Amino acid sequence: MFDKPWASVGIWVFIGLFFYALLSGLMAEGPLMVDQDVTSAGLEIKRSSDGHYYLKGRIDDHPVTFLIDTGASSVAISAQLADEIGLTRCRPVQSRTANGSVTGCLVTAAVLSFGDYRVERPEINVLPELHGPALLGMNILERFRIEQQNGVMRLSPPDKTN
């Protein structure tokens, strides 16, 4: 097909790089897959292909996709999402993140809900530099028993017997 062996190699390298770039772009821009089921044992969430657990929920009846973040002390949303929801009474606050200290503000929503669970008057950090999904932090997660096994995370009410 080709007189020079390096030309054949070059073509195959080009084809490989082309498909790598194409697939990388599609994966980076593709829709976020959220797989969750309400069962008698609680809310079961399957691990996403990126290794994280995502959850569909609502803040004040506005649909929100949460990244479950046990390293976050509280729920955090972007300023854009806060505006969309209508959360306006914001108190300035300094927050520590994995990337250092940031200035944001604290709001109280009427309701945060997911699955069969509902939390009244949760405090939410609004972080102007937050991009991507909202973070579901420990101020909500501490109210649940969290189990993780074989790529499934289960959130359930804590045992009342202890």
Secondary structure, 3 states (H helix, E strand, C coil): CCCCHHHHHHHHHHHHHHHHHHHHHHHHHCCCCCCEEEECCEEEEECCCCCCCEEEEEECCEEEEEEECCCCCCEEEEHHHHHHHCCCCCEEEEEEECCEEEEEEEEECCEEEECCEEEECCEEEEECCCCCCEEECHHHHCCCEEEEECCEEEEECCCCCC
